[in-house]
């Protein structure tokens, strides 16, 4: 199976052995970050540092000043990698080691954007803003994300791209110093906490026959038992309908689905317009349309008519893989099964051979490994062994 490992440019720049070390894993490709959110990352093998702190969402290349001139929303530049063009420098080293490079572009996840432009944020039913989550219903946000997708994806040395967070972001964030686990919120309750009530979404709800104030009140009422300690374990669309009622649930899903689909169409079209023929475009996705976050909820038939394929979260047990790969079965397009191979972050590199074979039996034709720069030496040894046996 064709396999790609995720990397940050700072995993490669300043480490003359990094590219060869990744190639020796047995991968054919690297998915290299070109636009990324804030993070604090361990670099356990780098000769010059052990921690990189990306203080805010930024592009890892010099943005085109002419493209962004006069725009109120524009990408932020990085300052934590000592390079004029981190993406290009890392891509060149990786290509010299025989690896194909694809860009990795994070779109609707940007805390600095929300802090500096609060009108761009998702606003929940209680009036709380989520600065990490740009509301993709806003015309300005959509214009910004589409332009960012085209610029960040089509970098020199890249043969394709993977677009992450190309859809709704919401309650779940993995924010620094998160303290939100005191009340158990299931998948359906998190969807309710992710519903946006900004002016654009209020107008959108009205177009689907909903009164936004009444909907917000219904959301607050549905969540009240969770705040009182009763928990809210419901999951999936059935769980959303149980909490909110079938009519309200359907209307919110139709509005949000339309917004996400049209953004995905625009972003992919912009990338293709900027790229040479044959440039591959994949989306990080989940087949449950209500899902928010890095792996955005999609309609499988629609997304495979727009993009060349999807990268699907496959870490976990067999049932989890069946749930994400099953809805794509028999459809044309690239299906890449994404596995965490960092034991300390919940991955199971020792099970990679078995789990990858299971994913292949469900239709996956490619693998993604998260994350070659973050993994320990024993984790990488396990990966190399698994890929060697899978390649026989």
For each residue, the residues with C-beta under 8 A, 3 or more apart:
1: 356 360 364 365 366 367 390
2: 28 29 365 366 367
3: 26 27 28 29 366 367 368 369 387
4: 27 28 29 30 31 102 336 366 367 368 369
5: 22 25 27 29 30 31 368 369 371 372
6: 30 31 33 104 368 369 370 371 372 373
7: 11 12 22 30 31 32 33 90 94 371 372 373
8: 11 32 33 36 41 52 60 373
9: 12 13 32 33 60 81 83 86 87 89 90
10: 13 14 41 43 46 49 52 80 81 86 373
11: 7 8 15 18 43 46 90 372 373
12: 7 9 15 18 19 89 90 93 94
13: 9 10 81 82 83 86 89 90 93
14: 10 46 47 48 49 82
15: 11 12 18 45 46 47 48
16:
17: 20 21 45
18: 11 12 15 21 22 45 46 93
19: 12 22 23 93 94 96 97 99
20: 17 23 24 97
21: 17 18 24 25 45 380
22: 5 7 18 19 25 27 30 94 97 99 372
23: 19 20 27 97 98 99
24: 20 21 384
25: 5 21 22 369 372 380 383 384 387
26: 3 383 384 387 388 391
27: 3 4 5 22 23 30 99 369 372 387
28: 2 3 4 99 100
29: 2 3 4 5 99 100 101 102
30: 4 5 6 7 22 27 94 99 100 101 102 372
31: 4 5 6 7 102 103 104 162 368
32: 7 8 9 87 90 91 94 101 102 103 104 158
33: 6 7 8 9 36 60 87 103 104 106
34: 59 60 61 87 103 104 105 152 153 155 158 161
35: 57 58 59 60 75 105 106 107 148 152
36: 8 33 39 54 57 58 60 104 106
37: 54 57 106 109 110 111 132
38: 54 55 56 57 111 112 176
39: 36 53 54
40: 51 52 53 54 176
41: 8 10 51 52 53 54 373 374
42: 50 51 374
43: 10 11 46 49 50 51 52 373
44: 50 374 376 377
45: 15 17 18 21 377
46: 10 11 14 15 18 43 49 50
47: 14 15
48: 14 15
49: 10 14 43 46 52
50: 42 43 44 46
51: 40 41 42 43
52: 8 10 40 41 43 49 80 81
53: 39 40 41 80
54: 36 37 38 39 40 41 58 78 80
55: 38 79 80
56: 38 76 111 112
57: 35 36 37 38 76 106 109 110 111 112 113
58: 35 36 54 75 76 77 78
59: 34 35 63 75 76 77 78 148 151 152
60: 8 9 33 34 35 36 78 81 86 87
61: 34 85 86 87 88 152 155
62: 77 84 85
63: 59 67 68 74 75 77 151
64: 67 68 151
65: 68 69
66: 69
67: 63 64 147 151
68: 63 64 65 71 74 75 147
69: 65 66
70:
71: 68 74 143 144 147
72: 117 140
73: 113 117 120 140 141 143 144
74: 63 68 71 144
75: 35 58 59 63 68 148 151 152
76: 56 57 58 59 112 113
77: 58 59 62 63
78: 54 58 59 60 81 86
79: 55
80: 10 52 53 54 55
81: 9 10 13 52 60 78 86
82: 13 14
83: 9 13 86 89
84: 62
85: 61 62 88 89
86: 9 10 13 60 61 78 81 83 89 90
87: 9 32 33 34 60 61 90 91 103 155 157
88: 61 85 91 92 155 156 157
89: 9 12 13 83 85 86 92 93
90: 7 9 11 12 13 32 86 87 93 94
91: 32 87 88 94 95 101 155 156 157 158
92: 88 89 95 96 157
93: 12 13 18 19 89 90 96 97
94: 7 12 19 22 30 32 90 91 97 99 101
95: 91 92 98 99 100 101 157
96: 19 92 93
97: 19 20 22 23 93 94
98: 23 95
99: 19 22 23 27 28 29 30 94 95
100: 28 29 30 95 159
101: 29 30 32 91 94 95 157 158 159
102: 4 29 30 31 32 158 159 160 161 162 280
103: 31 32 33 34 87 152 153 154 155 158 160 161 162
104: 6 31 32 33 34 36 161 162 164
105: 34 35 148 149 152 153 161 162 163 164
106: 33 35 36 37 57 109 164 165 294
107: 35 145 148 149 163 164 165 166 267
108: 133 134 136 141 145 165 166 167 168 169
109: 37 57 106 132 133 134 164 165 169 294
110: 37 57 113 114 132 134
111: 37 38 56 57 114 115 131 132 175
112: 38 56 57 76 115 116
113: 57 73 76 110 116 117 120 131 134
114: 110 111 117 118 120 121 129 130 131 132 133 134
115: 111 112 118 131
116: 112 113
117: 72 73 113 114 120 121
118: 114 115 121 129 131
119: 138 198
120: 73 113 114 117 134 135 138 140 141
121: 114 117 118 129 130 131 133 134 135 198
122: 129 130 133 134 135 168 169 170 194 196 198
123: 127 128 129 130 135 196 197 198 201
124: 127 128 130 171 193 194 195 196 197
125: 192 193 195 197 215 216 217 219 220 223
126: 220
127: 123 124 197
128: 123 124
129: 114 118 121 122 123
130: 114 121 122 123 124 133 169 170 171 173
131: 111 113 114 115 118 121
132: 37 109 110 111 114 169 173 175
133: 108 109 114 121 122 130 168 169 170 173 194 292
134: 108 109 110 113 114 120 121 122 138 141 144 145 169
135: 120 121 122 123 138 141 196 198 200 201
136: 108 141 142 145 167 168 259 260 263
137: 141 142 196 198 200 201 204 259
138: 119 120 134 135 141 142 198 200
139: 142 143 200
140: 72 73 120 143 144
141: 73 108 120 134 135 136 137 138 144 145
142: 136 137 138 139 145 146 263 266
143: 71 73 139 140 146 147
144: 71 73 74 134 140 141 147 148
145: 107 108 134 136 141 142 148 149 166 263 267
146: 142 143 149 150 263 266 267 270
147: 67 68 71 143 144 150 151 270
148: 35 59 75 105 107 144 145 151 152
149: 105 107 145 146 152 153 163 166 267 268 270 271
150: 146 147 153 154 267 270 271 273 274
151: 59 63 64 67 75 147 148 154 274
152: 34 35 59 61 75 103 105 148 149 155 161
153: 34 103 105 149 150 158 161 163 271 274 275 281
154: 103 150 151 158 161 271 274 275 279
155: 34 61 87 88 91 103 152 158
156: 88 91
157: 87 88 91 92 95 101
158: 32 34 91 101 102 103 153 154 155 161 279
159: 100 101 102 279 280
160: 102 103 279 280 281 282 308
161: 34 102 103 104 105 152 153 154 158 271 279 280 281 282
162: 31 102 103 104 105 282 283 284 311
163: 105 107 149 153 166 267 268 271 281 282 283 284 307
164: 104 105 106 107 109 283 284 294 295
165: 106 107 108 109 169 284 293 294 296
166: 107 108 145 149 163 263 264 267 283 284 296
167: 108 136 260 263 264 292 296 297 298
168: 108 122 133 136 194 256 259 260 292 296 297
169: 108 109 122 130 132 133 134 165 173 194 292 293
170: 122 130 133 190 191 193 194 195 196 292 293
171: 124 130 185 190 193 194 292
172: 190 194 292 293
173: 130 132 133 169 178 293
174: 178
175: 111 132 178
176: 38 40
177:
178: 173 174 175 181
179: 182
180: 183
181: 178 184
182: 179
183: 180 226 227 229 231
184: 181 226 231 232 233
185: 171 189 190 193 226 232
186: 189 190 231 232 233 234 235 239
187: 190 191 234 235 236 239 290
188: 191 192 232 234 235 236 239 240 242 243
189: 185 186 192 193 222 223 226 232 234 243
190: 170 171 172 185 186 187 193 194 292
191: 170 187 188 194 195 240 290 292
192: 125 188 189 195 219 222 223 240 243 244
193: 124 125 170 171 185 189 190 223
194: 122 124 133 168 169 170 171 172 190 191 292
195: 124 125 170 191 192 201 215 219 252 256
196: 122 123 124 135 137 170 201
197: 123 124 125 127 201 202 212 215 216
198: 119 121 122 123 135 137 138 201 202
199: 202 203
200: 135 137 138 139 203 204
201: 123 135 137 195 196 197 198 204 205 212 255
202: 197 198 199 205 206 212
203: 199 200 206 207
204: 137 200 201 207 208 255 259
205: 201 202 208 210 211 212 215 251 252 255
206: 202 203 209 210 211 212
207: 203 204 255
208: 204 205 251 252 254 255
209: 206 251
210: 205 206 214 215 248 251 252
211: 205 206 214 215
212: 197 201 202 205 206 215 216
213: 216 217
214: 210 211 217 218
215: 125 195 197 205 210 211 212 218 219 248 252
216: 125 197 212 213 219 220
217: 125 213 214 220 221
218: 214 215 221 222 244 245 248
219: 125 192 195 215 216 222 223 244
220: 125 126 216 217 223 224
221: 217 218 224
222: 189 192 218 219 243 244
223: 125 189 192 193 219 220 226 227 232 243
224: 220 221 227 228
225: 228 230 231 232
226: 183 184 185 189 223 229 230 231 232
227: 183 223 224
228: 224 225
229: 183 226
230: 225 226
231: 183 184 186 225 226
232: 184 185 186 188 189 223 225 226 243
233: 184 186
234: 186 187 188 189 238 239 240 242 243
235: 186 187 188 238 239
236: 187 188 239 240 288 290
237: 240 241 249 253 288 290
238: 234 235 241 242
239: 186 187 188 234 235 236 242 243
240: 188 191 192 234 236 237 243 244 249 253 290
241: 237 238 244 245 246 249 250
242: 188 234 238 239
243: 188 189 192 222 223 232 234 239 240 249
244: 192 218 219 222 240 241 248 249 252
245: 218 241 248 249
246: 241 249 250
247: 250 251
248: 210 215 218 244 245 251 252
249: 237 240 241 243 244 245 246 252 253
250: 241 246 247 253 254
251: 205 208 209 210 247 248 254 255
252: 195 205 208 210 215 244 248 249 255 256
253: 237 240 249 250 256 257 289 290
254: 208 250 251 257 258
255: 201 204 205 207 208 251 252 258 259
256: 168 195 252 253 259 260 289 290
257: 253 254 260 261 289 297 299
258: 254 255 261 262
259: 136 137 168 204 255 256 262 263
260: 136 167 168 256 257 263 264 289 296 297 298
261: 257 258 264 265 298 299 302 306
262: 258 259 265 266
263: 136 142 145 146 166 167 259 260 266 267
264: 166 167 260 261 267 268 283 298 303 306 307
265: 261 262 268 269 306
266: 142 146 262 263 269 270
267: 107 145 146 149 150 163 166 263 264 270 271
268: 149 163 264 265 271 272 281 283 306 307
269: 265 266 272 273
270: 146 147 149 150 266 267 273 274
271: 149 150 153 154 161 163 267 268 274 275 279 281
272: 268 269 275 279 281
273: 150 269 270
274: 150 151 153 154 270 271
275: 153 154 271 272 279
276: 279
277:
278:
279: 154 158 159 160 161 271 272 275 276
280: 102 159 160 161 308 309 334
281: 153 160 161 163 268 271 272 307 308
282: 160 161 162 163 307 308 309 310 311 334 336
283: 162 163 164 166 264 268 296 298 303 307 309 310 311
284: 162 163 164 165 166 294 295 296 310 311 338
285: 295 296 297 298 303 310 311 312
286: 291 295 296 297 298 312 313 324
287: 297 298 300 312 323 324 326 327 328
288: 236 237 291 297
289: 253 256 257 260 297 298 299
290: 187 191 236 237 240 253 256 297
291: 286 288 295 296 297
292: 133 167 168 169 170 171 172 190 191 194 296 297
293: 165 169 170 172 173 296
294: 106 109 164 165 284
295: 164 284 285 286 291 311 312 313
296: 165 166 167 168 260 283 284 285 286 291 292 293
297: 167 168 257 260 285 286 287 288 289 290 291 292
298: 167 260 261 264 283 285 286 287 289 302 303 310
299: 257 261 289 302 303
300: 287 303 304 310 327 328 331
301: 304 305 331
302: 261 298 299 305 306
303: 264 283 285 298 299 300 306 307 310
304: 300 301 307 309 310 328 331 332 333
305: 301 302
306: 261 264 265 268 302 303
307: 163 264 268 281 282 283 303 304 310 333
308: 160 280 281 282 333 334
309: 280 282 283 304 333 334 335 336
310: 282 283 284 285 298 300 303 304 307 328 333 334 335 336
311: 162 282 283 284 285 295 336 338 368
312: 285 286 287 295 324 325 328 335 336 337 338 364
313: 286 295 320 324 338
314: 320 321 324 325 337 338 339 355 359 364
315: 320 338 339 340 346 347 348
316: 319 320 321
317: 320 321
318: 321 322 358
319: 316 322 323
320: 313 314 315 316 317 323 324
321: 314 316 317 318 324 325 337 355 358 359 362
322: 318 319 325 326 362
323: 287 319 320 326
324: 286 287 312 313 314 320 321 327 328
325: 312 314 321 322 328 329 335 337 359 362 363 364
326: 287 322 323 329 362
327: 287 300 324
328: 287 300 304 310 312 324 325 331 333 335 363
329: 325 326 362 363
330: 363
331: 300 301 304 328
332: 304
333: 304 307 308 309 310 328
334: 280 282 308 309 310 365 366
335: 309 310 312 325 328 363 364 365 366
336: 4 282 309 310 311 312 364 365 366 367 368
337: 312 314 321 325 356 359 360 364 366 367 368
338: 284 311 312 313 314 315 367 368 369 370
339: 314 315 347 348 352 355 356 367 368 369 370
340: 315 345 346 347 348 370 371
341: 347 349 352 369 370 371 372 375 379 380 382 383
342: 345 346 347 349 370 371 374 375 376 379
343: 347 348 349 375 376 378 379
344: 376
345: 340 342 374
346: 315 340 342
347: 315 339 340 341 342 343 370 375 379
348: 315 339 340 343 351 352 355
349: 341 342 343 352 375 379 380 382 383 386
350: 382
351: 348 354 355
352: 339 341 348 349 355 356 369 382 383 386 387
353: 356 357 385 386 389 390
354: 351 357 358
355: 314 321 339 348 351 352 358 359
356: 1 337 339 352 353 359 360 364 367 386 390
357: 353 354 360 361 390
358: 318 321 354 355 361 362
359: 314 321 325 337 355 356 362 364 367
360: 1 337 356 357 363 364 365
361: 357 358
362: 321 322 325 326 329 358 359
363: 325 328 329 330 335 360
364: 1 312 314 325 335 336 337 356 359 360 367
365: 1 2 334 335 336 360
366: 1 2 3 4 334 335 336 337
367: 1 2 3 4 336 337 338 339 356 359 364
368: 3 4 5 6 31 311 336 337 338 339
369: 3 4 5 6 25 27 338 339 341 352 372 383
370: 6 338 339 340 341 342 347 374
371: 5 6 7 340 341 342 374 375
372: 5 6 7 11 22 25 27 30 341 369 375 380 383
373: 6 7 8 10 11 41 43
374: 41 42 44 342 345 370 371
375: 341 342 343 347 349 371 372 379 380 383
376: 44 342 343 344 379 380
377: 44 45 380 381
378: 343 381 382
379: 341 342 343 347 349 375 376 382 383
380: 21 25 341 349 372 375 376 377 383 384
381: 377 378 384 385
382: 341 349 350 352 378 379 385 386
383: 25 26 341 349 352 369 372 375 379 380 386 387
384: 24 25 26 380 381 387 388
385: 353 381 382 388 389
386: 349 352 353 356 382 383 389 390
387: 3 25 26 27 352 383 384 390 391
388: 26 384 385 391 392
389: 353 385 386 392
390: 1 353 356 357 386 387
391: 26 387 388
392: 388 389
